[in-house]
Amino acid sequence: MSFFGKLKNRLFKSSSKIDEGLEAIVSDGGEEETLAAQTLPEEPAPDLPEETPQAPEAPTEIPQAPEPDVPAEPQPVPEPDLPQQTPPEPEIPVTPTPAPTPEPEVPGNSPVEVPQEAPQEIPAGVGDPRPAATPQEIPLETPQEVPTQGTGFFGRLLGRREDRTVVRRALDDDMLESLEELLIASDMGVDTSLRVTANMAEGRMGRKLSVPEIKQLLADEITRIMEPVARPMPIYPTKPQVVLVVGVNGSGKTTTIGKLASQFRAAGKSVVIAAGDTFRAAAVEQLQVWGDRAGVPVLTAPEGSDPASLAFDAMTKAQHDGADLLMIDTAGRLQNRADLMEELAKIVRVIRKKDPDAPHNTLLVLDATTGQNALSQVETFRKLADVSGLVMTKLDGTAKGGVLVALADKFGLPIHAIGVGEQIDDLAPFDPEEFAAALTGSNRS
């Protein structure tokens, strides 16, 4: 299954919530209307008769072509006796008979030996089967089959459309207010929800809309917001390129590092991982499992040791080995813990002693289930660690996937990847169209 298929299936909580909300909004004050399928059968109906009469008309003209009473000309058919007379050279002057032959071009084109076989087949074929039978039988059968197919498959299809009704509601202030509340409930944020609904209503006030139409408008607007931030993590020629991964406890940093390392390794990059979460033994073990799976070395330190010291040693080894990427894991820390945030700032200072431009990438891993709390996390981590890009995980476990839209609208930070599971292929580059379609439950065009 493609990543979009997984994303759409696993974001059912968000899409179903928006779907149910839109159904309720449109049903409240909406009116049932029959689909404009009545015009659909009228259009194909004239198309079929217009084509079918043309088919029979063509055969009527074709029989008129043989109307010169070709059978009258085949009277020269007894002329097969002529070839018996033709061997004698004196009877060759019987050529006056070829004078009519230029009209049936076949004897003129065929030599003397061929006409003996051709005229015997052609007069019998020219009379009825070849020109007349094929056009008369095919058009007569096809018009009978085409309408039956049209009334059978397309007729049933159109018939279903005729029976279907759609509920539409005029876009007014009350409907806009309900849409805003629905988007805020999906964690899209107040400011972003107001901006999205305002753009959706522009030039459409008073127009009757159905649920699928609203979904498409919403998906288009979300795509427009997300497109500027959908960028993969840049790769620089610097060796090693230091990637610092930060985030709160349980956001999925360790798993994200393992998946990224495996993907970079598959792309031909040499990767080194530093298990900087020295306070949690499970994090080190988890990284070692991912390192063994991806064929990437994992540098560790004794439990409780200084993570800044490990980061310094990891940079030294990566430079010595000529590694392309050095990915440094860090311990989870809450954005409101000043002491832990200061420890993160220390790691950055120590790294920059080895390379003033390091870290070249600082990825903030966010848990989609935290909702609006992700906004405060981004704001705090940006100040201390100079966050350069975001990775959103656990989108499959929340009904509030709209927080990613709020983050893109407020901060404009690049979104490198999103995750919807624990498998290696459940982390993929962020695609705004796929995300918008999955979030709103609309069909991807």
TIKOLLO-637764 format. One record per residue (C-alpha): residue in one letter; x, y, z. Coordinates in steps of 0.25 Angstrom, whole numbers, always signed. Example, Ala and Ser with C-alpha at 12.3 -4.5 7.8 and 13.67 -1.06 7.14 Angstrom:
{site "a", {+49, -18, +31}};
{site "s", {+55, -4, +29}};
END
This chain:
{site "m", {+0, +0, +0}};
{site "s", {+5, +14, -3}};
{site "f", {+9, +24, +8}};
{site "f", {-3, +32, +4}};
{site "g", {-12, +20, +6}};
{site "k", {-7, +18, +19}};
{site "l", {-8, +32, +23}};
{site "k", {-22, +33, +18}};
{site "n", {-26, +20, +25}};
{site "r", {-19, +24, +38}};
{site "l", {-24, +38, +39}};
{site "f", {-38, +33, +39}};
{site "k", {-40, +40, +53}};
{site "s", {-37, +53, +48}};
{site "s", {-45, +51, +34}};
{site "s", {-57, +45, +41}};
{site "k", {-58, +56, +51}};
{site "i", {-58, +66, +40}};
{site "d", {-67, +58, +31}};
{site "e", {-77, +56, +42}};
{site "g", {-76, +71, +46}};
{site "l", {-78, +76, +32}};
{site "e", {-90, +66, +30}};
{site "a", {-97, +72, +42}};
{site "i", {-94, +87, +38}};
{site "v", {-99, +85, +24}};
{site "s", {-111, +77, +28}};
{site "d", {-115, +88, +38}};
{site "g", {-122, +98, +29}};
{site "g", {-119, +90, +16}};
{site "e", {-128, +86, +5}};
{site "e", {-129, +73, -2}};
{site "e", {-126, +74, -17}};
{site "t", {-126, +64, -28}};
{site "l", {-113, +63, -35}};
{site "a", {-113, +69, -49}};
{site "a", {-112, +55, -55}};
{site "q", {-125, +58, -63}};
{site "t", {-116, +66, -72}};
{site "l", {-106, +54, -73}};
{site "p", {-116, +44, -79}};
{site "e", {-121, +55, -89}};
{site "e", {-107, +57, -94}};
{site "p", {-103, +43, -97}};
{site "a", {-116, +40, -102}};
{site "p", {-115, +49, -114}};
{site "d", {-101, +45, -116}};
{site "l", {-105, +30, -118}};
{site "p", {-116, +33, -128}};
{site "e", {-108, +43, -135}};
{site "e", {-97, +33, -137}};
{site "t", {-106, +21, -140}};
{site "p", {-114, +27, -152}};
{site "q", {-100, +31, -158}};
{site "a", {-96, +16, -158}};
{site "p", {-109, +11, -165}};
{site "e", {-108, +23, -175}};
{site "a", {-94, +19, -179}};
{site "p", {-98, +5, -183}};
{site "t", {-110, +11, -191}};
{site "e", {-100, +18, -199}};
{site "i", {-91, +6, -201}};
{site "p", {-102, -2, -207}};
{site "q", {-105, +9, -216}};
{site "a", {-91, +8, -222}};
{site "p", {-93, -6, -226}};
{site "e", {-107, -2, -231}};
{site "p", {-101, -1, -245}};
{site "d", {-106, -15, -245}};
{site "v", {-92, -21, -244}};
{site "p", {-99, -34, -246}};
{site "a", {-103, -29, -260}};
{site "e", {-88, -27, -263}};
{site "p", {-84, -40, -257}};
{site "q", {-91, -45, -269}};
{site "p", {-78, -45, -275}};
{site "v", {-75, -56, -265}};
{site "p", {-78, -66, -275}};
{site "e", {-66, -59, -281}};
{site "p", {-58, -70, -273}};
{site "d", {-61, -77, -286}};
{site "l", {-53, -65, -293}};
{site "p", {-40, -69, -286}};
{site "q", {-42, -83, -293}};
{site "q", {-44, -74, -306}};
{site "t", {-33, -65, -302}};
{site "p", {-22, -75, -304}};
{site "p", {-24, -74, -319}};
{site "e", {-18, -61, -323}};
{site "p", {-29, -58, -333}};
{site "e", {-39, -57, -322}};
{site "i", {-31, -47, -314}};
{site "p", {-38, -36, -321}};
{site "v", {-50, -39, -311}};
{site "t", {-44, -28, -303}};
{site "p", {-56, -19, -306}};
{site "t", {-62, -26, -294}};
{site "p", {-51, -20, -285}};
{site "a", {-57, -7, -289}};
{site "p", {-67, -8, -278}};
{site "t", {-56, -14, -269}};
{site "p", {-50, -1, -265}};
{site "e", {-63, +2, -257}};
{site "p", {-61, -10, -248}};
{site "e", {-46, -7, -246}};
{site "v", {-43, -21, -241}};
{site "p", {-42, -28, -254}};
{site "g", {-34, -16, -259}};
{site "n", {-24, -17, -248}};
{site "s", {-23, -32, -248}};
{site "p", {-15, -40, -259}};
{site "v", {-21, -50, -267}};
{site "e", {-18, -61, -258}};
{site "v", {-24, -54, -245}};
{site "p", {-37, -50, -252}};
{site "q", {-41, -65, -253}};
{site "e", {-40, -66, -238}};
{site "a", {-44, -52, -235}};
{site "p", {-56, -50, -243}};
{site "q", {-61, -63, -238}};
{site "e", {-60, -58, -224}};
{site "i", {-62, -43, -226}};
{site "p", {-76, -44, -233}};
{site "a", {-81, -53, -223}};
{site "g", {-75, -44, -212}};
{site "v", {-77, -31, -219}};
{site "g", {-92, -34, -221}};
{site "d", {-95, -36, -206}};
{site "p", {-85, -40, -195}};
{site "r", {-73, -30, -196}};
{site "p", {-80, -17, -198}};
{site "a", {-94, -19, -194}};
{site "a", {-94, -30, -184}};
{site "t", {-83, -25, -175}};
{site "p", {-88, -10, -174}};
{site "q", {-103, -15, -173}};
{site "e", {-100, -26, -162}};
{site "i", {-90, -18, -154}};
{site "p", {-98, -5, -153}};
{site "l", {-111, -13, -150}};
{site "e", {-104, -21, -139}};
{site "t", {-96, -10, -133}};
{site "p", {-108, +0, -131}};
{site "q", {-115, -11, -124}};
{site "e", {-103, -14, -115}};
{site "v", {-99, +0, -112}};
{site "p", {-113, +4, -107}};
{site "t", {-114, -9, -99}};
{site "q", {-100, -6, -93}};
{site "g", {-104, +8, -91}};
{site "t", {-117, +5, -84}};
{site "g", {-110, -7, -77}};
{site "f", {-98, -1, -71}};
{site "f", {-98, +14, -73}};
{site "g", {-113, +14, -72}};
{site "r", {-112, +7, -58}};
{site "l", {-101, +17, -54}};
{site "l", {-109, +29, -58}};
{site "g", {-121, +23, -52}};
{site "r", {-114, +22, -39}};
{site "r", {-110, +37, -40}};
{site "e", {-124, +41, -43}};
{site "d", {-129, +34, -30}};
{site "r", {-118, +40, -22}};
{site "t", {-120, +53, -15}};
{site "v", {-110, +63, -9}};
{site "v", {-112, +73, +2}};
{site "r", {-107, +87, -1}};
{site "r", {-107, +99, +8}};
{site "a", {-105, +113, +5}};
{site "l", {-92, +119, +10}};
{site "d", {-95, +130, +20}};
{site "d", {-90, +135, +33}};
{site "d", {-96, +124, +42}};
{site "m", {-90, +114, +33}};
{site "l", {-76, +120, +34}};
{site "e", {-77, +121, +49}};
{site "s", {-80, +106, +50}};
{site "l", {-68, +103, +40}};
{site "e", {-59, +111, +49}};
{site "e", {-63, +104, +61}};
{site "l", {-61, +91, +54}};
{site "l", {-47, +94, +50}};
{site "i", {-43, +99, +63}};
{site "a", {-48, +86, +69}};
{site "s", {-39, +79, +60}};
{site "d", {-27, +87, +66}};
{site "m", {-25, +96, +54}};
{site "g", {-24, +108, +64}};
{site "v", {-33, +120, +64}};
{site "d", {-25, +129, +55}};
{site "t", {-23, +119, +45}};
{site "s", {-37, +114, +45}};
{site "l", {-42, +128, +43}};
{site "r", {-32, +130, +31}};
{site "v", {-36, +117, +25}};
{site "t", {-51, +120, +26}};
{site "a", {-50, +134, +21}};
{site "n", {-42, +129, +8}};
{site "m", {-52, +118, +6}};
{site "a", {-64, +129, +7}};
{site "e", {-57, +139, -3}};
{site "g", {-66, +140, -15}};
{site "r", {-75, +129, -10}};
{site "m", {-85, +136, +0}};
{site "g", {-99, +131, -3}};
{site "r", {-95, +120, -12}};
{site "k", {-101, +106, -8}};
{site "l", {-90, +96, -5}};
{site "s", {-90, +81, -2}};
{site "v", {-81, +73, +7}};
{site "p", {-72, +68, -4}};
{site "e", {-71, +82, -9}};
{site "i", {-67, +88, +4}};
{site "k", {-57, +77, +6}};
{site "q", {-50, +80, -7}};
{site "l", {-50, +95, -3}};
{site "l", {-44, +92, +10}};
{site "a", {-34, +82, +4}};
{site "d", {-30, +93, -6}};
{site "e", {-28, +104, +5}};
{site "i", {-20, +94, +14}};
{site "t", {-11, +90, +2}};
{site "r", {-8, +105, -1}};
{site "i", {-4, +107, +13}};
{site "m", {+5, +95, +14}};
{site "e", {+12, +96, +0}};
{site "p", {+22, +106, +4}};
{site "v", {+27, +98, +16}};
{site "a", {+27, +84, +10}};
{site "r", {+42, +83, +8}};
{site "p", {+52, +71, +10}};
{site "m", {+63, +72, +19}};
{site "p", {+75, +79, +12}};
{site "i", {+88, +71, +10}};
{site "y", {+101, +79, +10}};
{site "p", {+115, +76, +5}};
{site "t", {+120, +78, +19}};
{site "k", {+126, +65, +25}};
{site "p", {+120, +61, +35}};
{site "q", {+107, +68, +34}};
{site "v", {+102, +69, +48}};
{site "v", {+87, +67, +50}};
{site "l", {+83, +69, +64}};
{site "v", {+69, +63, +68}};
{site "v", {+61, +70, +79}};
{site "g", {+47, +69, +85}};
{site "v", {+39, +66, +98}};
{site "n", {+38, +52, +105}};
{site "g", {+31, +42, +96}};
{site "s", {+30, +50, +84}};
{site "g", {+37, +39, +75}};
{site "k", {+51, +44, +74}};
{site "t", {+59, +31, +75}};
{site "t", {+50, +24, +65}};
{site "t", {+51, +36, +56}};
{site "i", {+66, +35, +56}};
{site "g", {+66, +21, +53}};
{site "k", {+57, +22, +41}};
{site "l", {+64, +34, +35}};
{site "a", {+78, +27, +37}};
{site "s", {+72, +15, +30}};
{site "q", {+67, +23, +18}};
{site "f", {+80, +31, +17}};
{site "r", {+88, +19, +18}};
{site "a", {+79, +13, +6}};
{site "a", {+82, +26, -1}};
{site "g", {+97, +23, -1}};
{site "k", {+101, +32, +11}};
{site "s", {+110, +28, +22}};
{site "v", {+103, +31, +35}};
{site "v", {+108, +31, +50}};
{site "i", {+98, +31, +61}};
{site "a", {+101, +37, +75}};
{site "a", {+92, +32, +86}};
{site "g", {+91, +45, +94}};
{site "d", {+80, +41, +103}};
{site "t", {+89, +36, +113}};
{site "f", {+78, +36, +124}};
{site "r", {+69, +25, +118}};
{site "a", {+75, +12, +115}};
{site "a", {+63, +8, +106}};
{site "a", {+67, +19, +97}};
{site "v", {+81, +14, +95}};
{site "e", {+76, +0, +93}};
{site "q", {+66, +4, +83}};
{site "l", {+76, +12, +75}};
{site "q", {+85, +0, +75}};
{site "v", {+74, -9, +69}};
{site "w", {+71, +2, +58}};
{site "g", {+86, +3, +56}};
{site "d", {+88, -12, +54}};
{site "r", {+76, -12, +44}};
{site "a", {+81, -1, +36}};
{site "g", {+96, -5, +37}};
{site "v", {+99, +8, +44}};
{site "p", {+109, +10, +56}};
{site "v", {+103, +15, +69}};
{site "l", {+112, +22, +78}};
{site "t", {+108, +21, +93}};
{site "a", {+113, +25, +107}};
{site "p", {+111, +20, +121}};
{site "e", {+97, +23, +127}};
{site "g", {+97, +37, +133}};
{site "s", {+109, +42, +126}};
{site "d", {+109, +56, +120}};
{site "p", {+102, +56, +107}};
{site "a", {+110, +68, +102}};
{site "s", {+123, +61, +104}};
{site "l", {+117, +49, +96}};
{site "a", {+113, +59, +85}};
{site "f", {+128, +64, +84}};
{site "d", {+134, +50, +84}};
{site "a", {+124, +46, +73}};
{site "m", {+128, +58, +64}};
{site "t", {+142, +54, +66}};
{site "k", {+140, +40, +61}};
{site "a", {+131, +44, +50}};
{site "q", {+141, +54, +45}};
{site "h", {+152, +43, +46}};
{site "d", {+143, +33, +38}};
{site "g", {+139, +43, +28}};
{site "a", {+124, +40, +30}};
{site "d", {+114, +48, +22}};
{site "l", {+104, +50, +34}};
{site "l", {+105, +50, +49}};
{site "m", {+91, +49, +55}};
{site "i", {+91, +52, +70}};
{site "d", {+79, +48, +79}};
{site "t", {+76, +56, +91}};
{site "a", {+68, +53, +104}};
{site "g", {+54, +57, +104}};
{site "r", {+51, +70, +111}};
{site "l", {+39, +78, +114}};
{site "q", {+39, +92, +109}};
{site "n", {+36, +98, +122}};
{site "r", {+48, +92, +129}};
{site "a", {+58, +102, +129}};
{site "d", {+70, +93, +134}};
{site "l", {+67, +83, +124}};
{site "m", {+67, +93, +113}};
{site "e", {+80, +99, +117}};
{site "e", {+86, +86, +116}};
{site "l", {+82, +85, +102}};
{site "a", {+88, +99, +99}};
{site "k", {+101, +93, +105}};
{site "i", {+101, +82, +95}};
{site "v", {+100, +92, +84}};
{site "r", {+111, +101, +90}};
{site "v", {+120, +88, +91}};
{site "i", {+117, +84, +76}};
{site "r", {+121, +98, +71}};
{site "k", {+135, +97, +77}};
{site "k", {+137, +86, +67}};
{site "d", {+130, +93, +56}};
{site "p", {+125, +107, +57}};
{site "d", {+113, +104, +47}};
{site "a", {+109, +92, +54}};
{site "p", {+98, +87, +56}};
{site "h", {+95, +88, +42}};
{site "n", {+81, +83, +44}};
{site "t", {+73, +83, +57}};
{site "l", {+60, +75, +55}};
{site "l", {+49, +77, +65}};
{site "v", {+41, +64, +66}};
{site "l", {+26, +67, +70}};
{site "d", {+15, +57, +75}};
{site "a", {+2, +60, +68}};
{site "t", {-6, +56, +80}};
{site "t", {-1, +68, +88}};
{site "g", {-10, +77, +80}};
{site "q", {-8, +92, +82}};
{site "n", {+3, +89, +92}};
{site "a", {+12, +87, +80}};
{site "l", {+11, +102, +77}};
{site "s", {+18, +105, +90}};
{site "q", {+28, +94, +88}};
{site "v", {+33, +100, +75}};
{site "e", {+33, +114, +81}};
{site "t", {+42, +110, +92}};
{site "f", {+52, +100, +84}};
{site "r", {+54, +111, +74}};
{site "k", {+59, +120, +84}};
{site "l", {+69, +111, +90}};
{site "a", {+73, +101, +79}};
{site "d", {+70, +109, +66}};
{site "v", {+61, +99, +60}};
{site "s", {+62, +97, +45}};
{site "g", {+51, +87, +42}};
{site "l", {+40, +79, +47}};
{site "v", {+36, +64, +47}};
{site "m", {+22, +61, +52}};
{site "t", {+19, +47, +57}};
{site "k", {+7, +39, +62}};
{site "l", {-2, +45, +53}};
{site "d", {-10, +32, +53}};
{site "g", {-13, +33, +68}};
{site "t", {-20, +46, +68}};
{site "a", {-33, +53, +63}};
{site "k", {-26, +66, +63}};
{site "g", {-17, +66, +51}};
{site "g", {-20, +80, +48}};
{site "v", {-9, +85, +58}};
{site "l", {+1, +83, +46}};
{site "v", {-7, +93, +38}};
{site "a", {-6, +103, +50}};
{site "l", {+9, +101, +51}};
{site "a", {+11, +103, +37}};
{site "d", {+2, +116, +37}};
{site "k", {+9, +122, +49}};
{site "f", {+24, +118, +48}};
{site "g", {+26, +115, +34}};
{site "l", {+37, +105, +38}};
{site "p", {+40, +94, +27}};
{site "i", {+33, +81, +30}};
{site "h", {+42, +70, +26}};
{site "a", {+34, +57, +29}};
{site "i", {+22, +51, +35}};
{site "g", {+20, +38, +42}};
{site "v", {+8, +29, +43}};
{site "g", {+13, +17, +49}};
{site "e", {+25, +9, +54}};
{site "q", {+30, +2, +41}};
{site "i", {+41, +7, +33}};
{site "d", {+33, +12, +22}};
{site "d", {+23, +19, +31}};
{site "l", {+32, +32, +31}};
{site "a", {+32, +39, +18}};
{site "p", {+34, +53, +12}};
{site "f", {+23, +62, +15}};
{site "d", {+13, +64, +3}};
{site "p", {+3, +75, +5}};
{site "e", {-7, +70, -5}};
{site "e", {-7, +56, +1}};
{site "f", {-8, +61, +15}};
{site "a", {-19, +71, +12}};
{site "a", {-27, +60, +5}};
{site "a", {-25, +50, +17}};
{site "l", {-28, +61, +27}};
{site "t", {-41, +65, +21}};
{site "g", {-45, +51, +16}};
{site "s", {-47, +57, +1}};
{site "n", {-43, +49, -11}};
{site "r", {-30, +52, -17}};
{site "s", {-31, +58, -31}};
END
